[in-house]
């Protein structure tokens, strides 16, 4: 199964997620949702997604310092969240 293995925040507008397999290059903004945990701060808008081999850089509007977010990895009908070999993202 495809699964994330590491996560980092290179800047206030970027998230880097590394996976155990090479990703399908079709992943896009609709495959990522970043929800604010705080009720008074908006979710982050995903402005760009860059797929490189087994990692993805998700570019967003600036994160709010001290706020917590939940990153959701989503499969869609048009673009399932899979590896380049067609292995689906684990759902656990």
C-alpha positions, 0 to 999 in steps of 0.5 A: 500500500502507498503511505506517507513516510515523512512530512516537513514544512520547508517554509510558511507556504510549503509542505513536503510529504515523502511516500514509500513509492513513486507517485502518479504525476497527475496528483493536483490541488483537488487531492489535498485538503488542509483544514484549520483545527481552530474555529477562527482561522480559515483552512489553507488554500492549496495553490500548487502541487508539485510531484517529484518521484516519491514526494510532493510539495504542496504550496499554500497561502501562508500558515498562521503561526501557532495554529494547527492544521490537518492534512487530508490526502484525497482520491477523486474520481478523476485522479485517484491517490495512487503510486505510479504503479497504481498502488492505492493510498492506505486508508488507516 
